[in-house]
Amino acid sequence: MGPFSGWLPGGTALARSLSDAPVLLGGPHPTTLPEESIVKPFVDAVVRSEGEATWLELLSLFEQGRSISDLPIPSSESHIQNPIAGITYQTEDGTVASTPDRPPIPAGDLDAMPHPAWHLFKLERYTNLQPTVDQVDGLSLPILTSRGCPYRCTYCSQIGPRRWRARSADSVLAEWRWLVQEQGAAEIGVLDDSFNIDRKRVLDICQRLVDESLNHVPWIMINGIRANLADEEVLGAMKRAGCIRAAFGVESGNQAILDSVVDKQLTLDQVRGAFKAAQTVGMETIGFFIIGLPGETEETMDDTIRFACELDPVVANFSIATPFPGTQMYEMVKAQGDMLAETWDNFVFFEGKARFEMPGLPAELVERKWKEAYRRFYLRPKRVARTLMRKETWLRLPRTARMAWRTVVE
Ligand code: B12
């Protein structure tokens, strides 16, 4: 069992026990670690990178009454070519084989993709994208208007090409209209890695949301948008189109760390400019920050905490640096430090534990600064006063108290 397969045996054994259907995995983790994700005997195949076209081919294989293990073992010498690109699977004799990568879906073909089959989901369970700050009654649904990102941040796990591929404004509007008018969305979350790469496209989408009166349904950016490409005009257009909150990946308050460790291609002044522009147009903000990046010291982590307080977003999210396999940061840590996260389980959300140590960066320091970041950001008198005045604070008190207890005290 590979070191990053912690949650897989239990989950896949359960899937296998529920029916005779093939067990297939996909997504960022299996794409990065395909062979380790073939947990024998539970997992039949991993679909690497984008799943749509591969999935269709697999379904047609099953419809012919064939199974994955019937597929010929791909070999450069063999004249029989495996017809299904982009999979890693168990062959009949139990060995693990991989077919060649499948090329990414061309940008021009993204528009032809059908809308997600939301009718197959128990949609009533999908409410409130950001429950600690909003009180949304009704359905929250996501939309993906573009794929990928042209930037190369070292912590980012990308399963596609380092290229940005966008849907047209027409296609985005068609799905948005359908989400609001036919699916009854009360809130929409934009999932894009980088929504605002093409300024004209953003302005176009926003104008059309206004023109079609779709702007009464609030939407938020779940992932960060690029601060260097967010000015008053763009944020103002988003606000008029119904966007209530924009997230920004700030990562660090120390320019040297941002440049040499994260390769963020962003200056602290650009970040300040974006937050100021957001404030001017009345858009709420989320700031994503990372504590314990390779090469950090207590001082650089203090810079990040101070910068978060200076920017003062509605939500500040501090993550402990996590070097996911396949990222440049993973290679940095492997070369210069010790990985502490032994199983994939140790990478989970908000766990509060350092994932690695480096000379000068002990786990104890990172864990202490991470707690301190939350304490210093959320317990500022100005912040406490503002929080107390929000209605949602009182509605959500039991949940918030539980979270605070876990973060600050435990
Ligand atoms: C939305 C989101 C969240 C939301 C999740 C909300 C929800 N309930 O869905 C929130 C904010 C909670 C979140 C949290 C976290 N996230 Co997140 N998140 C995303 C984000 C922005 C979008 C995911 C998405 O829906 N994409 C759209 C779909 C269409 O793409 P997709 O999932 O990749 O699926 C395609 C293929 O992968 C494949 N596929 C996927 N599944 C399957 C299954 C099968 C059977 C098949 C055949 C194919 C297949 O086909 C799909 C179509 O092509 C991605 C980045 C991104 N743009 O993908 C990060 C991302 C998934 N998150 C990431 C991370 C690191 C986290 C956190 C650990 C952050 C943190 N430090 O706390 C937590 C973990 C939470 C948890 N407990 O699991 C990483 C994962 C890295 C990795 N190697 O696993 C990503 C990739 C960001 C990044 N670039 O680094 N996240």
Residues whose N, C-alpha, C, O or C-beta is under 5 A from the ligand:
A	BS01	B12	L24 L25 G26 G27 P28 H29 V47 S49 E50 G51 E52 W55 L144 Y155 C156 S157 Q158 L191 D192 D193 N223 S319 F324 F347 F349 F350
